[in-house]
């Protein structure tokens, strides 16, 4: 599931008729396998990464004003870091990664180095992170006095050797097939789309695919650290960014200075990635129910029913209408899920999604078309959506071994759909290209503490849909000395960006002093939206 906010564009459905939703989750790591040849490959990559980091430390980064079309205002500066495509061949083909930064706002004495950020995905760009300073985001005022804010596009993303699996305009075209199959023929059609999507990835981006893995992104991150002139890394990872953090902490424990994992992907090898996506389907249903309860409580505003059952009945009515006759000719069930999934993802989407829903039943269908249909004139946005989906697929499919038996997929998703119908089939089709993936699938890294790893701060809401709570607990178990902050009775994804003094003050204290609480902490929830 993707860890960046599902905007209208990003929620466009993949060519497999599947939502970018699944993107909140993310990628995996090559662990030293049992065989000598696998170990040798790992050693070569480790050595290659050391060589690349030494080169980057020497070269530094040539900071310049950002290209005008990147949408990053001064004094944010941009630059490039060169990394090997294949770390086993450090002198072979190189790719360039886009990075940006804004200097710390405090004095020279207050500066503690660079804070590097990843928003999730796989497929999310971190380049907007320095804008937290230029837009004067109040939550980050204290931390920005001490740190340069650094963002980057991971390999394959955005400006960093971007990959593609389909023509972007074709990718966003609507309406797509209803993700919930009515027949075996519907399933066969979706399987064909998923296989063609995997083939498209290989045709358009075959040279990059074998190297689109979380361990390689982690090695890239260490090279960026070296290029920045930093002896140790300060890192904030959200959603899939927490898996980058987990693997970095495992492969480079002594290179970590401060690390925050916010909304955690379960790092267990058994969960990466097939099982993680199934867990998501269950958590999405729970949070969908929470949102419907809230809509019902606010019936005086939205007029969609006074109970969850009544709100759900309206959803099913809308879905059935859109299936029969796509709204505005463009919005069918797949597009509806692409838009409505914003509500279980983020509390900030509760009011906007409910408002569009309410308007539809009050007779205004245009609001729904504007919100949920693709905009074919937005070629840049469509290219970003297609690229994000391509990276999501490439990383999750290459990171780990996926079931190849359709019987297993069919059985697991049919069973889950019975009780968790909101997202299950849409998520299945999104991930199904991994069943016929054209390059070798790797073994995830065994995430664990290593010598020199300092306390890692883990922040997790109890009812998160995209990265279920157990993920935070699992990472906490694996990283000795880590601290877990639980936001109780809350479920928004990406907790460090929300106003909750119990959390905000601890994040500031940790980043500014390195101190964590003596024990794990439970915080009351942030304020829920008031329509």
N, C-alpha and C positions, 0 to 999 in steps of 0.2 A: 504494500500500500504506500502511496506516495506521501512523503512528509511535508510537502509544501502545500500551501492552501489550494484546494481545488477551485481555481477560478473557473469562469464559464468556459474559457478555452481549454484549460488543463483537464476539465472534466469530460472533454470530448471522448467518445468511445473509440477504443482501438479497433483495428481492422478486424479483429476477432469478435467485434461486437461486445467488447469487454471494457469495463471501466478502468480508467486510470486510477480508480480508487485504490486498487489493490496496492497501489504504490506506496502506501504509507509504510509499508514494510520494506525490508531491504536485503542486501547482498551478503556473500560469505567468503571465508578465507581458506587458502590452501594450508593445510596442516602438514607437518612432517609425517608422511605416511610410513607404513611399516617397511615397504620395499626400499632396498638400497638405492635404486635408480630414482625413486621419488624423493628420497632424502637428499640425493645429490642435486636434483633439480632445485630443491628448496635452498640448499646451501649456495648454489650459484645465484639464485635470486637475492639472497641475503647479501652476498658479496657484491652483486651488481648494484644493489640499493646503496651500499656504503660508498661505492665508487661515484655513483650519481650525486649523492649528498655532498661529497667532498668537492666535486666539480661545481655544484651549485653554490656552495659556501664561498668558493673563490670568485665566481662570476657575480654573485649578488643579483639584485634586480634593478634594472634601469627604469626608475619610476618616471612617468610622464603624465600629462593631462590625459584623461580617458577619452577614447574615441567618442565623437559627438553622438553617435547613434546608440551608445550603450546606456544612455539615460542616467549617468552618474555625474552629479554636479561637482564643481570645485568646492573645497580643496581635496576631494577624493582623487587619488592618483591610481593609474593602472600600469601593469607590467606583465612580464612573461617569465615563466620558469620552465626550463627544458628538462624533460625526463625521458628515459628509454621506454619505447613501446613494450618491450620484453625485458624485464630485469635480469633474466638469465643471459642476455646479450647487451651489456651496458654500453657497448660501443656501436651497436647496431642502429636500426631506425629510431629516431627521436621524435617526440611530439611536444608541442608547446602548450602549457597550461596558463590560462588567463587568471591573474590575481589582481586584487585592488586593496587599497588601504587608506585610512585617514589617521593622522598622528594623534597621540594622546592630547587631551585638552588641558591637562595640568602642567606643572612645571617639569623641568628636566629631572629634578630630585624625586618627583612623584611617579615617574615612569617606571613600569614593571615589565615592559616588553610588549609583544604582540599577542592579541587574543584572536585565534583563528576560529572560523565558524563554518558549520555545515548544517543546512536546513532540512536535509532528508532526501527522500526519493526512494530508491536510487533515481537520479535524474534531476535533482534540484540544484539550482545555482545559488551560490552564497554571495554573489557580487553585491547584493543590495545591503549587506550587513553594515558597511560603513555609513549608510544613510541613517542609521539610528542616531548618529551624531549630528549630521547636517539637518535632520528633521527635529532635533532636540527631544528625542523620545525620553520622557522623564524617568523611566525605569533604569536607563543606562547612563545617567549623568555621572554618578559616582565612579562607576567602573571605567568610563571613558576618560576620566582624569588620569588614570593609571596606565591604560593600555592603548596602543594603536589597535584599531579594529580592522581585521584583515578578512577578506572573503576570497573565494576562488570558485571557478567552474571545474568540477572534477573531470577526469578523462572521459571523453565522449560527449560531454555536456556543453551546450552553448557555444562559447568561443574556443573551447579546448578540444580540438580535433573532433568536432561533433559527428556522431553517427546517426544513421537513419535506417528505417526498415520499410518505409512506404512513402509514396508521394503525399506530402502534407495535406494538400487540398482533398485528395481522395480519403485520407485518414479521417478527416473531420466530417466528411459528408454524412448527411442524415436524411431520413431516419434509418438507423441500424435495426437489425432484427431484434425482437424481444429476447433478452437474455434467458428468460424462463422458457424452456422448451415444452411444446405441446405434444411432441411426437419424436420417434426415433429419427425421422427425416430432419427435424429441426436440429437434433444433436449432430447428425452427420454433416449438416451444412456448417455448423459452428466448428466442428473438428477440421473441416476442410479449410475454413478461414484461418484457423490457428496454425495449421501446417504451412499454408501459403505465407502467413506473416513471418514464421521462422525462416522460411526460404528467402523471403524478402530481406530479412536482416543479413543473411549470408551474402546475398547478391550485392547489396548496397554497401555493406560494412564488414565483409568477411575478414579483411586483414586485421581489424581491431578486435573482433569478437573473442578470440581465445584469451585476450589480455584485459577484458572488461570484467574485473573481479574486485571484490572488496580488499583482499590483500594488496593488490596493485595500487588501489586508491590510497591505502594506508602508507605504502612505500612512497607514493607521490607526496603525501602529506609530510612525511619526514624530510623529503627533498625540499619542499617549500619551507619547512622550519629552518633548514640549513641555509637556504637562499636568503631568508630574512635576517640571517646573522644571529639567530636565537640558539642558545645552547640547549634549552629545554622548551617543550611545547606547552602553551596554554590553549585549551581547546574547549569549545562549546558545541556539542552535537545534539541535534533535535531529531527524533524519529529515527530514520535510517542512519542519521548522523551518530546515533548512540552505538550502532553496530560498528561504524568506523572507529569510534572511541574504544569499544571493547576489544577490537582486533589490534588497534594501535597500542593499547595498554598491555596486550599480550606479547606482541612482537617487539615493542620498544619501551618496556616498563621504566627503564632508567632515563628515558628522554622526556618523561612527563613531569611538568611542574604543577599545573592545575588542570583539572579535567571535570567538566560537568556533562552528565548524560541525562537528557530531558525527554521523557516519553519513550520508554526503552523497548527496542526490538529484543525479543527473547534470544539470547546468544547461544542457547543449547544447540549442539550440532544436529540433534534429532528434530529441531524445530525449523532450521534453516533449509529451504524456504517453504516447502510444501505444507508442513503442519502449521507453520506460522500463519499462513493465509487462511487455513481452516479455522484456526482460533479467532481470527479477525471476524469471520462471518458471525460467530456467536456474540462477540463483543459489540459488533455493529447493531445487532438486533436489540441488545440491552439499551444501548444509547438512543436508538431510534424510538424505543418505548419511552425513555425519559423525556425526549423532545415532545412526543405526542401528549404525554401527561401535562407538560407545560402549556402546550397549545390549548388543551382542554380547560386548564385553569384560567386561561386568558380568553375564554370564549366571547366575553363582552367585546373584545377587540377583533378577533379573527372569525367568529361565527362559523366554526368548523365542527362544533360538537362540544359537549360538556364532559365527555368521558373519552378515555383512550380508544375504546372500541368504536365510538362514533367518528373520531378523527381517522382511525385506520380504515373505516368504511368509506370515508371520503377519498382517502388515498387510493383504495382499490377501485373506486368509481372513476377517478381521474385516470388511473392506469388502464382500465378497461376501455375507456373512451379513446385514449391516445393509441391503444393497440388497434382498435377498429378503424379509426380515422386520425392519423397523426395530426396534432394540433398545429395549425398554420402550415400543414403539409410537411413539417420538419420534426416535430417533437413526438416521438413514440416512447414506449416504456424504457428503452435504453437511455434515451436523452433525459427522461425524467429522473432516473436513478443518478445519472451524472450530475444533475443539479441538486436533487434532494439529499444526496449523501453529504453535502456540506453541513447539514444540521447535526448529524451524529458526530462529524469530525470536530467541529468548532462551535462553541457557544456563540461566537460573534456572528455565526450564520443563522442562529435561531430566528431572529426577527425578520431578516431579509427573506428567508425561505418561507416562513409562515405568511408573510405579507403577500408574496406572489401566489401562494396556494389559496389564500383568502380571496384575492382579487379574481382569480380564475372562477371561483364559485359565485362571485358577485357579478360575473358577466364580462370581465376584462381578460380576454385570452392573450392579448398582445404582450402583457407583462411576462407571461410564462414563455412565450416564443422568444422575447428579448433575452430572458435569463438562461434558457436551456438549449436554444438552437445554436448551431455553429454560425459564425459570421464569415462567409467565404471571402469577404473583402479584406479581412484581417490576416493577410498572408504571413506577416511576421509572427503574430500570435499563434497561428496554426502550425507554423514551422517549429515554434517552441514546444507546443503540445506534442507534436509527433516525435520530436527529439527526446522529450522527457519520457515518453512511453517506450521509445527504442532503448534508452539507457536502462530504464526500470527492468525491461524484459531481459536485456543482455546481461546485466549484473546478476539478477536473481537466477537466470537459467544457467549461467556459466559457473557461478559460485558453488553450486551443490548439485548432487545427483537428484533427479526428479523421477517419479514413477513413469514408466513408459506404457504401462498397461491401461488402456481406456476403461477396462472393467473396473479398475480401482478408482479412477477419477469418477466414473459414473456412480458407483456404489456410494462413495464417500459424500459426494455432493447431493445425490438424491436423498440420502439419509439426513444430511444437515438442513436441506431446503425445507423439509417438513416442519421443523420448529423455528428455523431462522431464515425466512424467505426473503428478507429485504435485499441482502447482498450476495447470497451464496452462489447462484449461477453466474451472475455478472463477474464475480471474482474468479470463478473457475475458468471462464473463457479468456479472461485477461491473462491468466497464467498458463493456459494450455499449450502455447508455443514451446514451453519448456519440455513437454513430453516428446517432441520431435526435434530437439535442439541440434543444430548441425555441427557444433564443435564440442570438444571434450569437456565434460562437466567435472568439477574439482571436488575436493573434500574440504568442508569448512574447517577453519582453525579451531582448535580446542581452547576456548577463551578461559584464561586463568591469570592469577596474580604472578608477577615475576619480581625478581630482586630489584629494589629501588622504586617500585610503584608507590607514589604517595597516596593519601586518602583521596578517593574519587567521590564527588557529590552526585547522587542519583536523585532525580526529581520525577515523580510519577503521580498522575491522578488515578483514583481508584476505579473509575468507570470509563477509562479511555477506550474508544472503539478501535482505533487504528493500531495501537500497540498495547494490548491488554496488560493489566496490572502485573501478572505473573512474570512478565519480562523484566520489570524493575527488581523484583524479588530475586530472580535468577542471577542477574548481573551482580547484585549486592552480595549474594552467596559466593560468587566466583572471585570478586575483587576484595581481598582481605583489607580491613581497615576502611572500607568505603562506608558512606552514610546514606541512608535512604530517607528522603522526605516524601511522605505520602499526603497528597491533597485528598482528604476524605470527602465522600459524597459529591465528588466533582468528576467530570469526564471530558473536559476539553483537551485537545491534543496540542502539546507545546505549552508547558506550564510556565516556563520562565518569561514568557512574553505577556503574562496576565497580571493584573493588579491584585496582589495578595501579599500584604506586608509580611506575613509569617514566612512566606517563601522569598520574597524580594530581598528582605533584610539579610537572610541567610546566604543568598547567592552573592550579594555584595560583600559580606564579611569573608566568605570563602575566597572570592577572587582577589580581595584586597589584602587579606592577612594569611590565607591558607588554612584558617581555623575552621573546624567542623564541630558540631555538637558532640557531647560525650556519648550520646546514644541516638538512635533513630528518632525522627520527629514526625508527628502527625499534625497537619494543619487543617483548620476549618476550611470549607470551600470558598472560592472567590464569589463575588456577588453574581447572581444569575441575571440574565438580561430582563429589563422591564420594558414591555412594549408601550 
